[in-house]
Amino acid sequence: MNAVTKKSAQGFTLLEVLVAVMVFSFGLLGIAGLMSISVKNNHNGYLRSQANFLAENMVDRMRANPTALWNDDYNGTAAVGTTTCTLASPCTYADLAAYDLEQWAESLSFILPNAQGTINCVRNANVPANITTAEPPSIWFPAPPFNGLCTVTVSWTESNRDSATDAQTLALVVQP
């Protein structure tokens, strides 16, 4: 008789197995909650990286067109428009700046949710005498580096822990 009772006492009962499964399932629910928060935070980090990339991209465009920068053609809020230039009527420096702002606005609206971009440049010196907007842009037309600071601001919304949206802003202050 002793041999029979020892064998039956060695296994788990059905109740013990159910309790173990229930404890394990609560642990999995906690991990699933952490994963959803992790995915949301990872996406928000991606949006911040993209906002920084887009702001730096606009600064590079401004560095490539210093004449328009000196003439304050980059100041303002970016908006999608219809600037077109042809061989018959080439772009001026101001047209290139308008095109850059339009392309930036399209990139912002495509990559970031509810995005808006603003540029505010302040000169520390007067506009040099050789800066004009009449002739078409050329790599042979020298323009001095911009003598001032520009604030490139990108605003967008991202989701928070409560499945709502929070307004985010990136301000990049540079000397292009």
KOLMI-275187 format. One record per atom (N, C-alpha, C, O, CB): x, y, z. Coordinates in steps of 0.05 Angstrom, whole numbers, padded with zeros to 5 digits, always signed. Each point is the difference from the previous one (the first is absolute). Glycine has a CB too. Layout:
BEGIN
XYZ ...
//
This chain:
BEGIN
+00016-00024+00000 -00016+00024+00000 +00017+00025+00000 -00007+00020-00012 -00028-00045+00036 +00057+00024-00010 +00017+00024+00001 +00011+00008-00028 +00003+00023-00006 +00009-00036+00052 -00007-00007-00063 +00010+00006-00027 -00021+00014-00016 +00008+00017-00017 +00021-00057+00020 -00054+00035+00000 -00021+00012-00016 -00003+00029+00009 -00004+00018-00018 -00019-00062+00012 +00023+00050+00031 -00004+00028+00009 +00024+00017-00006 -00004+00024-00005 -00025-00041+00041 +00053+00007-00037 +00023+00016-00007 -00001+00008-00029 +00007+00023-00007 +00020-00046+00042 -00036+00006-00053 -00002+00007-00029 -00021+00022-00005 +00006+00018-00016 +00008-00065+00005 -00036+00046+00023 -00021+00020-00005 +00007+00027+00013 -00011+00020-00009 -00022-00057+00007 +00050+00038+00021 +00008+00025+00012 +00022+00015-00015 +00006+00023+00007 -00020-00043+00037 +00026+00007-00064 +00022+00013-00014 -00009+00019-00022 +00017+00017-00007 +00010-00058+00017 -00050+00040-00020 -00009+00017-00023 -00014+00026+00010 -00003+00004+00024 -00002-00045-00051 -00002+00058+00007 -00015+00024+00006 -00029-00005-00003 -00009-00017-00015 +00047+00045-00001 -00053-00014+00032 -00029-00002-00003 -00009+00020-00022 +00015+00018-00007 -00021-00032+00056 -00018+00011-00059 -00010+00017-00020 -00003+00029+00010 +00004+00019-00015 -00028-00058-00005 +00017+00042+00045 -00003+00026+00012 +00027+00015+00001 +00001+00024-00006 -00039-00041+00033 +00059+00003-00021 +00026+00013+00001 +00009+00009-00028 +00012+00022-00003 +00000-00050+00042 -00018+00012-00059 +00007+00007-00028 -00016+00025-00008 +00012+00018-00013 -00001-00066+00002 -00036+00049+00017 -00017+00024-00007 +00010+00025+00013 +00001+00021-00012 -00040-00051+00006 +00047+00028+00031 +00011+00024+00015 +00026+00008-00014 +00005+00024-00003 -00026-00039+00047 +00038-00003-00051 +00026+00006-00013 -00005+00014-00027 +00013+00019-00007 +00009-00058+00030 -00042+00029-00039 -00006+00012-00026 -00011+00028+00004 +00007+00018-00015 -00016-00063-00004 -00008+00049+00040 -00011+00027+00005 +00022+00019+00008 +00000+00023-00010 -00043-00044+00024 +00061+00014+00003 +00022+00017+00008 +00018+00007-00025 +00008+00023-00003 -00008-00043+00050 +00005+00000-00063 +00016+00004-00024 -00014+00019-00020 +00013+00017-00012 +00006-00063+00018 -00045+00044-00008 -00015+00017-00019 +00000+00029+00010 +00001+00019-00016 -00030-00057+00003 +00028+00043+00039 +00002+00027+00011 +00027+00012-00007 +00002+00024-00006 -00034-00035+00043 +00052-00005-00035 +00027+00009-00008 +00002+00008-00029 +00012+00020-00007 +00007-00049+00043 -00032+00013-00053 +00000+00006-00029 -00016+00025-00006 +00008+00015-00018 -00003-00064+00009 -00026+00054+00024 -00016+00024-00004 +00017+00025+00007 -00001+00020-00014 -00041-00045+00024 +00058+00023+00011 +00018+00022+00008 +00021+00005-00021 +00006+00023-00007 -00014-00034+00054 +00019-00010-00058 +00020+00003-00022 -00013+00012-00024 +00013+00017-00014 +00013-00056+00032 -00050+00031-00025 -00014+00012-00023 -00005+00030+00003 +00003+00015-00019 -00025-00060+00011 +00015+00053+00032 -00003+00028+00006 +00026+00016-00003 +00000+00022-00011 -00037-00034+00042 +00058+00000-00021 +00026+00013-00004 +00009+00002-00029 +00012+00020-00008 +00001-00037+00053 -00020-00003-00060 +00007+00000-00029 -00015+00022-00015 +00011+00013-00017 -00003-00062+00019 -00034+00053+00005 -00015+00021-00014 +00011+00028+00007 +00002+00017-00017 -00043-00046+00018 +00049+00033+00024 +00013+00026+00008 +00027+00002-00014 +00007+00022-00009 -00030-00023+00053 +00038-00020-00046 +00026+00001-00013 -00003+00006-00030 +00016+00016-00010 +00001-00049+00043 -00036+00022-00047 -00005+00006-00028 -00007+00029-00004 +00010+00013-00018 -00025-00061+00010 -00002+00059+00025 -00009+00027-00002 +00024+00019+00005 +00003+00020-00015 -00049-00033+00031 +00063+00007+00004 +00023+00017+00006 +00020-00002-00023 +00013+00020-00006 -00020-00026+00055 +00010-00017-00060 +00019-00003-00023 -00009+00016-00024 +00016+00012-00013 -00005-00058+00030 -00037+00046-00022 -00011+00016-00022 +00004+00030+00005 +00006+00015-00018 -00040-00051+00008 +00029+00045+00035 +00004+00028+00007 +00030+00008-00004 +00006+00022-00009 -00045-00024+00042 +00057-00016-00026 +00028+00005-00004 +00007+00003-00030 +00016+00017-00008 -00006-00041+00050 -00023+00007-00058 +00003+00002-00029 -00009+00027-00010 +00013+00012-00017 -00019-00062+00013 -00017+00059+00013 -00011+00026-00009 +00019+00023+00008 +00004+00018-00016 -00051-00036+00020 +00059+00016+00019 +00019+00021+00009 +00025+00000-00018 +00010+00021-00006 -00028-00025+00053 +00027-00020-00053 +00023-00002-00018 -00006+00012-00028 +00016+00014-00011 -00001-00055+00036 -00039+00035-00035 -00008+00010-00026 -00003+00031+00001 +00007+00013-00020 -00030-00057+00010 +00013+00054+00031 -00003+00029+00003 +00027+00014-00001 +00004+00020-00013 -00046-00026+00040 +00062-00006-00013 +00027+00010+00001 +00012-00001-00028 +00013+00019-00010 -00008-00033+00058 -00009-00009-00062 +00011-00003-00027 -00012+00021-00019 +00014+00012-00016 -00008-00061+00025 -00032+00053-00007 -00013+00020-00018 +00009+00028+00006 +00003+00016-00019 -00043-00046+00016 +00044+00037+00028 +00010+00027+00007 +00028+00004-00011 +00006+00021-00012 -00034-00021+00054 +00045-00020-00039 +00027+00002-00011 +00001+00001-00030 +00017+00013-00012 -00001-00037+00052 -00035+00010-00053 -00002+00000-00029 -00007+00028-00009 +00011+00010-00021 -00026-00058+00021 -00002+00062+00014 -00008+00027-00008 +00024+00019+00004 +00004+00018-00016 -00052-00027+00028 +00064+00005+00009 +00023+00017+00004 +00020-00004-00023 +00013+00019-00009 -00019-00022+00059 +00009-00022-00059 +00018-00005-00023 -00010+00014-00025 +00016+00010-00016 -00004-00054+00036 -00038+00045-00024 -00011+00014-00023 +00005+00030+00002 +00005+00013-00020 -00041-00048+00016 +00035+00045+00028 +00005+00029+00005 +00029+00006-00005 +00007+00021-00012 -00044-00019+00045 +00055-00020-00025 +00029+00005-00005 +00006+00000-00030 +00018+00014-00009 -00008-00036+00053 -00025+00007-00060 +00004-00001-00029 -00010+00024-00014 +00007+00004-00024 -00010-00053+00027 -00013+00066+00010 -00011+00024-00013 +00004+00024+00019 -00020+00011+00010 -00014-00039-00035 +00059+00037+00029 +00004+00022+00019 -00012+00027-00009 -00006+00016+00017 +00048-00039-00004 -00045+00027-00039 -00012+00025-00009 -00028+00003+00010 -00008+00021+00010 +00037-00022-00051 -00045-00020+00039 -00028+00001+00010 +00000+00002+00030 -00017+00012+00012 +00002-00039-00051 +00035+00015+00052 +00002+00001+00029 +00005+00029+00009 -00013+00009+00019 +00030-00057-00018 +00001+00062-00015 +00006+00027+00007 -00025+00018-00005 -00004+00020+00015 +00053-00027-00026 -00065+00000-00008 -00024+00016-00007 -00025-00008+00015 -00022+00009-00007 +00042-00002-00038 -00017-00024+00065 -00022-00009+00017 -00022-00015-00015 -00023+00001+00008 +00032+00038+00021 -00001-00053-00050 -00020-00015-00016 -00007-00026+00013 -00020-00012-00007 +00038+00033-00033 -00003-00030+00060 -00006-00025+00014 -00017+00005+00025 -00011-00020+00011 +00053+00001-00029 -00045+00043+00026 -00016+00006+00025 -00029-00006-00005 -00012+00007-00020 +00045+00028+00034 -00046-00048+00006 -00028-00004-00001 -00007-00030+00005 +00017-00016+00007 -00021+00054-00039 -00021-00044+00027 -00010-00027+00004 -00001-00014-00027 -00009+00011-00020 -00019+00003+00060 +00037-00039-00040 +00000-00015-00025 -00028-00009-00007 -00016-00008+00017 +00063-00008-00007 -00053+00019-00036 -00026-00009-00010 +00004-00011-00028 +00018+00008-00015 -00042+00027+00042 +00006-00054-00034 +00001-00012-00026 -00010+00020-00021 -00020+00013+00004 +00013-00060+00016 +00022+00049-00042 -00007+00020-00021 +00005-00012-00027 +00001-00024-00004 +00009+00062+00035 -00007-00020-00050 +00003-00008-00028 +00023+00015-00014 -00004+00009-00023 -00045-00020+00021 +00071+00014+00014 +00023+00014-00012 +00011-00018-00022 +00009-00023+00005 +00002+00048+00037 -00010-00015-00067 +00012-00014-00022 +00018+00018-00015 -00005+00024-00003 -00035-00054-00001 +00062+00018-00005 +00019+00015-00017 +00006-00016-00024 +00001-00025+00001 +00020+00047+00039 -00016-00009-00063 +00006-00013-00025 +00025+00012-00011 +00011+00019+00010 -00060-00029-00019 +00058-00002-00013 +00024+00011-00013 -00006+00027-00012 +00017+00017-00002 -00002-00063-00008 -00040+00051+00002 -00008+00025-00012 -00001+00022+00021 +00007+00023-00005 -00033-00047-00030 +00017+00017+00059 +00000+00020+00022 +00012-00013+00025 -00013-00012+00016 -00029+00034-00035 +00069-00020+00021 +00014-00013+00023 -00008+00013+00026 -00009+00023+00002 +00047-00035-00032 -00033-00004+00051 -00006+00009+00027 +00019+00022+00009 +00023+00000-00008 -00041-00046+00019 +00008+00063+00006 +00017+00019+00014 +00007-00013+00027 -00009-00022+00006 -00012+00063-00029 +00038-00027+00038 +00007-00010+00026 -00025-00003+00018 -00003-00019+00016 +00049+00040-00020 -00064-00001+00002 -00024-00001+00016 -00018-00023-00009 -00013-00013+00017 +00015+00062-00011 -00003-00055-00032 -00016-00023-00010 +00011-00026+00011 -00015-00018+00008 +00004+00043-00049 +00038-00028+00042 +00012-00024+00011 -00007-00003+00030 -00005-00022+00009 +00042+00026-00043 -00037+00018+00048 -00007-00001+00029 -00029-00008+00003 -00006-00016+00018 +00040+00052-00008 -00052-00025-00027 -00028-00008+00002 -00003-00030-00006 -00016-00014+00013 +00002+00061-00027 +00029-00056-00007 -00001-00029-00007 +00010-00017+00023 -00012-00021+00007 +00018+00033-00055 +00016-00004+00061 +00011-00014+00023 -00021-00002+00023 -00003-00021+00012 +00049+00036-00025 -00059+00007+00018 -00020+00000+00021 -00024-00018-00007 -00011-00013+00018 +00025+00060-00005 -00022-00047-00038 -00022-00017-00008 +00008-00030+00002 -00016-00016+00010 +00000+00052-00041 +00040-00043+00023 +00009-00027+00002 +00002-00009+00030 -00006-00022+00007 +00031+00027-00051 -00016+00014+00060 +00002-00006+00029 -00027-00004+00012 -00004-00018+00016 +00046+00045-00014 -00062-00011-00010 -00027-00003+00010 -00012-00027-00008 -00013-00013+00016 +00007+00063-00018 +00011-00058-00022 -00009-00026-00009 +00012-00023+00016 -00013-00019+00008 +00006+00038-00054 +00034-00017+00050 +00013-00020+00016 -00010-00001+00029 -00004-00022+00011 +00045+00028-00040 -00045+00017+00040 -00011+00001+00028 -00027-00014+00001 -00005-00016+00018 +00030+00059-00009 -00043-00036-00027 -00027-00011+00001 -00001-00030-00007 -00018-00014+00009 +00001+00059-00021 +00037-00054-00003 +00001-00028-00007 +00011-00018+00022 -00009-00022+00004 +00014+00036-00052 +00015-00003+00063 +00014-00016+00020 -00010+00003+00028 -00002-00019+00015 +00042+00023-00044 -00048+00020+00037 -00008+00006+00027 -00030+00006+00001 -00011+00013-00018 +00056+00005+00029 -00059-00028+00010 -00029+00006+00003 -00005+00029+00008 +00012+00010+00019 -00020-00058-00007 -00009+00061-00026 -00008+00028+00006 +00024+00018+00002 +00002+00017+00019 -00042-00034+00005 +00059+00015-00043 +00025+00015+00002 -00002+00028-00012 -00016+00005-00018 +00039-00048+00016 -00007+00060+00013 +00002+00027-00010 +00029+00009+00004 +00012-00005+00021 -00061+00016-00011 +00060+00003-00030 +00028+00010+00002 +00001+00030-00003 -00014+00012-00016 +00030-00055-00002 +00001+00056+00035 +00003+00028+00000 +00029+00007+00001 +00016-00013+00014 -00061+00019+00008 +00053+00015-00036 +00028+00010+00000 +00000+00029+00007 -00016+00016-00011 +00029-00051-00024 +00005+00043+00052 +00003+00028+00007 +00030+00006+00001 +00014-00010+00018 -00057+00010+00009 +00053+00015-00046 +00028+00007-00001 +00004+00030+00007 -00016+00017-00008 +00024-00052-00028 +00012+00040+00052 +00007+00027+00009 +00028+00006-00008 +00019-00015+00008 -00052+00013+00031 +00038+00023-00054 +00027+00008-00009 +00013+00017+00021 -00013+00015+00015 -00002-00016-00062 +00042-00002+00049 +00016+00016+00018 +00012+00024-00015 +00012+00017+00012 -00003-00057+00016 -00011+00040-00054 +00012+00021-00017 -00019+00007-00022 -00019-00014-00006 +00066-00001+00017 -00042+00038-00024 -00016+00008-00023 +00005-00019-00023 +00020-00014-00002 -00018+00062+00017 -00021-00047-00034 +00003-00017-00024 +00023+00011-00017 +00001+00024-00005 -00051-00034+00005 +00069-00007-00008 +00023+00010-00016 -00010+00011-00027 -00021-00007-00010 +00051-00027+00032 -00014+00052-00033 -00008+00014-00025 -00002-00019-00023 -00015+00005-00019 +00037+00036+00036 -00007-00063-00017 +00000-00018-00024 -00023-00021+00001 -00001-00017-00017 +00050+00023+00014 -00066-00004+00023 -00023-00019+00002 -00024+00013-00015 -00010+00020+00009 +00027-00039+00035 -00024+00006-00066 -00024+00010-00015 -00017-00025-00007 +00009-00023+00002 +00017+00063-00021 -00050-00035+00011 -00018-00022-00007 -00007+00000-00029 -00016-00016-00009 -00003+00018+00055 +00030+00016-00062 -00008+00002-00028 +00011-00023-00017 -00016-00012-00015 +00014+00061+00021 +00027-00055-00004 +00012-00020-00018 -00008-00028+00009 -00004-00005+00023 +00042+00036-00034 -00038-00050-00009 -00006-00028+00008 +00023-00011+00016 +00023+00009-00003 -00051-00015-00038 +00022-00013+00058 +00021-00011+00017 +00022-00014-00016 -00005-00011-00021 -00029+00005+00056 +00058+00008-00025 +00023-00012-00013 +00021-00007+00021 +00002+00013+00021 -00011+00014-00063 +00024-00048+00037 +00021-00008+00019 +00023+00020-00002 +00018+00000+00017 -00031-00048-00020 +00013+00065-00018 +00022+00019-00004 -00006+00026+00013 +00017+00018+00000 -00006-00040-00042 -00035+00026+00053 -00006+00025+00014 +00006-00003+00029 -00014-00014+00015 -00023+00024-00048 +00059+00003+00042 +00007-00004+00028 -00018+00016+00019 -00006+00023-00006 +00053-00031-00008 -00054-00004+00036 -00014+00014+00021 +00014-00006+00026 +00007-00023+00005 -00052+00021-00031 +00048+00021+00043 +00014-00006+00025 -00017-00017+00018 -00025+00000-00003 +00049+00043+00000 -00012-00057+00022 -00016-00016+00019 -00019+00018+00016 +00006+00023+00005 +00031-00057-00002 -00059+00022+00005 -00021+00015+00015 +00012+00008+00027 +00011-00016+00014 -00049-00009-00038 +00034+00050+00031 +00010+00011+00025 -00023+00004+00019 -00010+00022+00004 +00048+00001-00028 -00048-00045+00036 -00022+00002+00019 -00008-00028+00009 +00014-00020-00006 -00030+00062-00016 -00007-00044+00035 -00010-00025+00010 -00028-00006-00011 -00016+00019-00003 +00044-00014+00045 -00033-00030-00048 -00026-00008-00009 -00011-00021+00019 +00014-00018+00009 -00002+00027-00057 -00038-00006+00055 -00014-00020+00016 -00019-00015-00018 -00019+00011-00010 +00023+00018+00052 +00002-00055-00045 -00017-00018-00016 -00017-00015+00020 +00010-00016+00016 +00024+00012-00054 -00061+00008+00037 -00018-00013+00019 -00018-00020-00014 -00012+00007-00021 +00013+00035+00050 -00002-00066-00019 -00018-00021-00010 -00019-00008+00022 +00009-00007+00022 +00026-00010-00055 -00061+00019+00028 -00020-00008+00019 -00017-00023-00011 -00005-00001-00024 +00003+00048+00042 -00005-00066-00001 -00016-00023-00008 -00013-00012+00025 +00004+00010+00022 +00027-00020-00061 -00048-00010+00035 -00013-00013+00022 +00009-00029+00001 +00005-00012-00021 -00045+00043+00018 +00041-00042+00027 +00007-00028+00004 -00018-00011+00022 -00011+00015+00016 +00059-00008-00031 -00051-00034+00015 -00018-00012+00019 +00014-00003+00027 +00024-00003+00002 -00047-00022-00039 +00007+00027+00058 +00011-00004+00027 -00011-00026+00012 -00012-00016-00014 +00015+00066+00020 +00002-00054+00019 -00008-00026+00013 -00030-00004+00001 -00010-00023+00001 +00050+00026+00026 -00055+00019-00027 -00029-00002+00003 -00015-00001-00027 -00024+00004-00002 +00028+00020+00044 +00011-00030-00064 -00011-00001-00027 -00011+00026-00009 -00017+00002-00018 +00006-00049+00025 +00021+00069+00004 -00007+00027-00009 +00024+00011-00015 +00020-00014-00003 -00052+00021+00043 +00031+00018-00048 +00023+00011-00014 +00011+00024+00016 -00014+00014+00013 -00006-00028-00057 +00046+00016+00042 +00015+00022+00013 +00014+00016-00022 +00011-00011-00018 -00005-00015+00061 -00007+00052-00040 +00015+00018-00019 +00029-00001+00006 +00008+00003+00024 -00048+00027-00030 +00057-00033-00014 +00029-00001+00003 +00012+00022-00017 -00011+00006-00021 +00010-00056+00031 +00023+00061-00001 +00014+00021-00016 +00030-00005+00002 +00011-00005+00021 -00049+00038-00012 +00050-00030-00032 +00029-00001-00002 +00010+00027-00011 -00009+00008-00021 +00009-00059+00013 +00017+00064+00023 +00011+00026-00009 +00030-00004-00004 +00014-00006+00019 -00050+00033+00005 +00045-00022-00048 +00028-00002-00007 +00011+00028-00006 -00009+00012-00019 +00003-00059+00000 +00025+00056+00035 +00011+00027-00004 +00028-00004-00013 +00017-00012+00012 -00043+00032+00028 +00029-00009-00064 +00025-00004-00015 +00009+00026-00013 -00015+00019-00002 +00002-00067-00006 +00038+00047+00000 +00010+00021-00018 +00006-00013-00027 +00022-00012-00003 -00002+00040+00042 -00038-00025-00058 +00004-00014-00026 +00023+00010-00015 +00006-00009-00022 -00055+00001+00021 
//
